[in-house]
Amino acid sequence: MKSQAVILLPTAKRVLEQFGESIRLAQLRRKISTTLLAERAGISRSTLWQIEKGTPTVAIGAYIQVLFVMGLEKNWLAGVTEDPLGRKLQDIGLITKKRAPKRRKKSNSDEEN
């Protein structure tokens, strides 16, 4: 099956390239060979090379599998769960204006007392 071309905004492309570079640096810090990392992740060496380049056509599952093999999958989740902007937007949506309580109309029985 031939992969479709993925068109990314320049900023998104840079982020993906930085992500791939970070994966490569984590691999080097752990002194794991490319062959061993690819084997443990269940992907080919060429797919790992594509991940390190930040190629957008690689399945996200392959990226996650590489992170899992290196013990970095929780770091991936932390970035999404912390989400300071999303939390601020959520908080803004939760703020509701409080209305003053409605005035009760005095009934005839209230006026007599």
Backbone as a ProteinNet text record, in pm:
[ID]
protein_1_A
[PRIMARY]
MKSQAVILLPTAKRVLEQFGESIRLAQLRRKISTTLLAERAGISRSTLWQIEKGTPTVAIGAYIQVLFVMGLEKNWLAGVTEDPLGRKLQDIGLITKKRAPKRRKKSNSDEEN
[TERTIARY]
84.7	0	89.6	63	143.4	92.8	187.3	145.7	112.8	17.3	-22.5	69.8	87.4	168.8	94.7	165.7	107.8	162	72.2	113.1	101.3	213.4	216.1	250	200.1	242.1	389.8	464.2	607.6	636.4	555.9	577	556	451.4	423.3	535.6	588.1	698.4	821.7	851.8	966.8	947.7	826.9	798.7	822.6	775.1	792.8	940.2	1014	1157.8	1230.1	1190.7	1251.4	1217.9	1096.5	1054.3	1140	1159.8	1244.2	1387.1	1437.4	1573.4	1583.2	1481.8	1480.7	1481.2	1408.8	1407.6	1547.9	1612	1748.7	1845.8	1835.8	1923.7	1898.9	1773	1740.1	1799.6	1796.7	1855.6	2006.6	2071.8	2216.7	2253.9	2176.4	2203.6	2193.7	2102.5	2083.4	2179.5	2255	2352.2	2285.4	2168.4	2095	2123.6	2163.1	2190.7	2060.2	2073.1	1956.6	1890.8	1972	1919.8	1841.1	1896.7	1830.7	1701	1703.3	1583.4	1472.7	1508.6	1408.7	1351.2	1438.8	1394	1298.4	1335.1	1250	1116.9	1118.6	995.7	911	967.2	892.4	877.9	977.2	974.4	1106.3	1110.3	1233.4	1328.6	1455.7	1554	1521.2	1467.1	1432.8	1317.3	1222.8	1113.4	1168	1261	1323	1396.6	1463.8	1534.4	1434.6	1318.7	1214.1	1160.8	1148	1102.9	1203.7	1330.8	1435.8	1440.3	1398.2	1391.6	1265.5	1166.7	1040.2	946.9	952.7	868.4	722	633.3	493.2	413.1	465.6	388.9	405.1	494.5	511.7	393.7	339.9	225.2	262.5	169.6	195.9	221.8	164.8	189.2	336.2	405.1	547.9	625.7	588.7	652.7	633.8	511.6	480.1	554.2	563.3	632.2	779.9	843.2	983	996	904.9	907	890.4	800	773.7	898.2	967	1087.7	1193.3	1200.4	1299.9	1247.2	1122.5	1065.4	1024.2	991.5	956.3	809.2	727.4	586.8	513.8	554.7	488.8	520.5	638.5	672.4	580.8	547.8	456.8	320.3	271.9	141	140.7	252.6	259.3	238	294.1	278.2	133.5	58.6	-81.8	-170	-141.4	-229.2	-209.1	-87.5	-64.8	-143.5	-127.4	-205.4	-250.5	-156.8	-195.2	-293.8	-277.9	-370.5	-510.7	-520.6	-652	-721.1	-643.4	-701.6	-751.7	-676.8	-721.3	-849.8	-855.1	-976.6	-1095	-1068.7	-1174.6	-1223.4	-1130	-1167	-1249.3	-1214.5	-1290.8	-1434.2	-1448.9	-1582.9	-1664.3	-1597.7	-1669	-1720.8	-1663.9	-1707.1	-1843.8	-1939.6	-2073.2	-2112.8	-2186	-2232.9	-2345.2	-2337.1	-2443.2	-2545.3	-2666.4	-2774.6	-2823.9	-2873	-2934.3	-3061.2	-3093.6	-3215.2	-3337.6	-3434.7	-3557.8	-3630	-3689.3	-3766.6	-3897.8	-3931.2	-4060.1	-4168.4	-4273.1	-4386.8	-4458.4	-4494	-4566.4	-4710.2	-4751.6	-4890.3	-4974.6	-5102.8	-5194.6	-5174.7	-5143.5	-5125.4	-4999.1	-4893.4	-4771.2	-4795.4	-4879.8	-4904.3	-4986.9	-5069.4	-5151.7	-5068.2	-4960	-4877	-4791
-116.9	0	123.6	213.5	334.2	439.4	503.9	605	735.9	806	934.4	1043	1145.5	1258.2	1333.2	1362.9	1437.1	1578.4	1674.1	1813.7	1873.2	1919.1	1978	2125.7	2199.4	2338.2	2338.4	2441.3	2445.1	2426.4	2485.6	2471.4	2326.9	2262.8	2123.3	2033.2	2064.4	1986.1	1996.7	2116.6	2135.3	2059.7	2061.4	1990.8	1840.7	1786.2	1643.6	1609.9	1697.8	1676.7	1681.1	1774.4	1783.5	1659.9	1611	1490.2	1371.6	1357.5	1250.1	1261.9	1384.2	1407.3	1372	1404.5	1371.3	1220.2	1149.4	1003.3	949.8	1004.7	962.3	989.3	1106.3	1139.7	1048.2	1015.2	924.4	786.2	744.3	615.8	617.6	725.3	736.4	740.8	813.7	820.5	682.7	601.8	467.7	366.5	409.9	324	199.3	221.6	113.4	124.8	15.2	19.1	34.3	85.3	103.9	-30.1	-130.7	-264.2	-319.7	-307.5	-359.8	-284.7	-151.5	-72.1	-106.1	-116.1	-150.2	-288.9	-383	-520	-524.6	-457.9	-457.9	-386.7	-283.7	-209.8	-280.6	-383.3	-458	-381.8	-297.5	-220.7	-242.6	-202	-215.1	-100.6	-120.4	-14.8	107.6	86.3	201.8	281.3	212.3	283.6	363.8	305.6	377.4	500	485.4	598.8	708.1	668.8	765.2	836.1	762.3	822.1	926	890.6	983.2	1108.8	1098.3	1215.4	1297.1	1236.1	1305.2	1298	1188.5	1170.5	1157	1238.5	1236.8	1116.1	1039.2	925.2	799.3	803.3	687.8	684.9	566.6	551.6	593	658.1	704.2	586	471.1	351.1	313.2	335.4	305.2	400.5	527.4	625	583.1	547.2	509.9	382.3	287.6	162.4	188.1	277.8	313	379.5	470.7	535.3	432.8	337.5	234.5	150.4	112.6	31.4	104.7	236.6	314.3	362.5	329.4	369	515.5	572.5	714.9	741.1	637	656.1	745.8	744.9	830.3	977.2	1006.2	1144.4	1194.5	1108.4	1143.7	1179.2	1096.8	1121	1245.4	1271.5	1388.2	1516.5	1522.7	1642.3	1668.6	1563.4	1578.3	1601.9	1534.3	1546.1	1676.5	1731.4	1858.2	1969.9	1988.9	2079.6	2208.2	2297.8	2419.8	2508.4	2519.3	2602	2542.6	2411.7	2346.2	2363.1	2354.7	2372.1	2514.7	2613	2752.3	2774.1	2719.3	2733.2	2665.4	2550.6	2480.5	2563.3	2621.1	2703	2823.8	2885.3	3000.6	2959.5	2841.9	2792.9	2757	2726.8	2686.1	2804.3	2921.2	3039.7	3082.1	3085.8	3127.3	3248.7	3335.2	3453.3	3411.2	3460	3429.1	3540.7	3501.1	3598.3	3621.4	3738.7	3770	3686.2	3645.4	3565.3	3648.4	3579.5	3648.3	3697.3	3814.3	3868.4	3793.8	3764.3	3698.1	3803.5	3777.8	3868.6	3847.7	3958.4	3947.2	3907	3806.7	3763.5	3834.7	3827.2	3891.7	3839.9	3713.5	3657.2	3711.1	3743.6	3801.7	3943.7	4018.3	4155.9	4165.7	4066.5	4069.5	4047.4	3977.7	3945.9	4057.7
0	0	0	-88.9	-100.6	-2.5	68.6	165.9	95.5	152.1	97.1	150.3	69.8	113.8	224.1	329.7	441.6	434.2	432.2	424.5	564.7	615.9	749.2	741.8	837.2	850.7	890.4	854	886.1	1035.2	1120.7	1264.7	1308.4	1257.7	1292.3	1242	1125.2	1069.8	1159.2	1206.9	1296.4	1427.7	1480.1	1605.1	1586.6	1476.7	1449.5	1430.4	1363.9	1346.3	1480.6	1567.5	1701.3	1783.8	1767.9	1839.3	1796.3	1665.2	1612.9	1662	1664	1712.9	1861.4	1937.9	2080.7	2101.9	2017.9	2025.5	1997.2	1896	1860.6	1976.5	2036.9	2149	2268.7	2294.2	2404.4	2377.5	2254	2215.5	2239.6	2199.6	2218	2365.6	2446.7	2589.8	2655	2605.8	2660.4	2599.8	2500.4	2430.7	2373.5	2311.8	2245.9	2096.2	2034.6	1890.9	1813	1694.1	1607	1578.6	1553.9	1524.4	1642.8	1761.8	1881.1	1910.8	1900.9	1926.7	1827.7	1701.4	1599	1623.9	1659.3	1685.8	1804.8	1913.3	2033.1	2008.3	1923.9	1893	1788.1	1725.2	1623.8	1492.9	1461.7	1337.3	1263.2	1138.7	1061.5	1095.6	1062.2	1085.4	1002	882.7	798	858.4	923.5	991.2	1108.1	1182.3	1293.2	1240.7	1130	1068.5	1030.8	976.9	941.5	1066.8	1176	1302.3	1349	1342.3	1385.9	1300.2	1175.7	1087.7	1112.2	1177.8	1202.1	1083.3	1011.3	893.4	934.7	876.3	919	871.2	777.1	725.5	810.1	908.7	997.6	1095	1114.6	1204.7	1346.4	1412.6	1549.1	1642.1	1610	1689.6	1690.3	1579.7	1572.8	1662.6	1660.5	1749.9	1896.1	1932.5	2070.3	2110.2	2018.2	2048.3	2079.1	2003.1	2028.3	2165.4	2196.7	2328.3	2439.8	2419.7	2519.3	2544.6	2438.5	2451.9	2534.3	2519.9	2594.2	2729.2	2761.4	2889.7	2895.1	2780	2773.9	2743.2	2742.9	2706	2805.4	2931.6	3031.5	3006.3	2955.5	2920.3	2810	2717.1	2607.2	2664.6	2755.9	2816.7	2903.7	2970.5	3058.3	2980	2860.7	2779.1	2742.5	2724	2686	2807.9	2917.4	3033.8	3109.9	3105.9	3175.6	3107.6	2981.1	2896.6	2966.1	3000.3	3072.4	2995.1	2864.6	2786	2789.2	2769.3	2771.8	2905.4	3013.7	3147.1	3167.3	3117.9	3129.9	3052	2930.5	2850	2917.5	2978	3049.9	3168.1	3241.8	3357	3315.8	3204.3	3155.3	3125.7	3067	3033.6	3156	3265.9	3386.6	3467.1	3442.3	3515.5	3462.2	3550.4	3509.4	3592	3529.5	3600.2	3693.9	3813.7	3909.1	3904.1	3898.7	3895.8	4037.5	4057	4186.9	4200.4	4321.6	4338.9	4300.1	4247.1	4207.8	4333.3	4317.7	4429.1	4437.3	4559	4578.2	4582.1	4514.5	4520.1	4652.4	4711.1	4837.8	4807.5	4875.8	4858.7	4963.5	4948.3	5043.7	5184.4	5199.4	5333.8	5398.2	5317.3	5372.6	5421	5350	5385.8	5515.7	5541.5	5661.4	5786	5778.4	5895.8	5929.5
[MASK]
+++++++++++++++++++++++++++++++++++++++++++++++++++++++++++++++++++++++++++++++++++++++++++++++++++++++++++++++++

